[in-house]
Amino acid sequence: MTSSHRKSPLTGVTGLLSFVLVVGGASGLLHEWLGWIRFMGFVRFLVPDGYEVYGYVVMVVLGLAVGAAGDALTRRGRA
């Protein structure tokens, strides 16, 4: 049972970017609120000092938006 259509490379890129943003933002929020070890420590360089919580929330929301946009592109390509 193989599919006759191929996935676009853009689908993979948006999926990866969405994953990194959502997991990195959630990891940063957990670190800020609970002091847990950072899972994706490099994301601390993406937010300005003093605005960590806001930056991580924006990262999670942006990751969800990128994921939704990638899914919409995939569905539009199938139709």
C-alpha positions in Angstrom: 0.0 0.0 0.0 2.1 2.8 -1.2 1.0 6.3 -2.0 1.3 7.7 -5.5 2.1 11.2 -4.4 5.3 12.4 -2.8 5.6 14.8 0.1 7.0 18.2 -0.6 10.4 19.1 1.0 8.6 22.1 2.5 6.4 19.7 4.5 9.4 18.3 6.2 11.0 21.7 6.9 7.8 23.1 8.4 7.4 20.0 10.5 10.9 20.2 11.8 10.7 23.9 12.5 7.3 23.5 14.2 8.7 20.7 16.4 11.8 22.7 17.4 9.8 25.9 18.2 7.1 24.1 20.2 9.4 21.8 22.2 12.0 24.5 22.7 9.5 27.0 23.9 7.8 24.5 26.2 11.2 23.4 27.6 12.1 27.1 28.2 8.8 27.7 30.0 9.3 24.6 32.2 12.9 25.8 33.0 11.7 29.3 33.9 8.7 28.2 36.0 10.0 25.0 37.7 13.8 25.2 37.3 14.1 22.0 35.4 17.1 21.2 33.2 16.9 22.7 29.8 16.1 20.1 27.1 16.9 22.4 24.1 19.3 24.9 25.7 20.1 26.8 22.5 16.7 28.5 22.5 17.8 30.7 25.3 19.8 32.7 22.8 16.6 33.4 20.8 14.9 35.5 23.5 16.0 38.8 25.0 17.1 38.9 28.7 14.2 39.9 31.0 11.5 38.7 28.5 12.1 34.9 28.7 8.6 33.9 29.5 7.1 36.1 26.8 9.6 34.9 24.3 9.0 31.2 25.0 5.2 31.7 24.8 5.7 33.4 21.4 7.9 30.5 20.3 5.2 27.9 21.2 2.5 30.0 19.4 4.7 30.5 16.4 5.5 26.8 16.3 1.9 25.9 16.3 1.2 28.4 13.5 4.0 27.1 11.4 2.7 23.5 11.9 -0.8 24.5 10.9 0.5 26.3 7.8 2.5 23.3 6.8 -0.5 21.1 7.3 -2.6 23.4 5.2 0.0 23.4 2.4 0.0 19.6 2.5 -3.7 19.3 2.3 -4.0 21.8 -0.5 -1.4 19.8 -2.5 -3.5 16.6 -2.2 -6.7 18.2 -3.4 
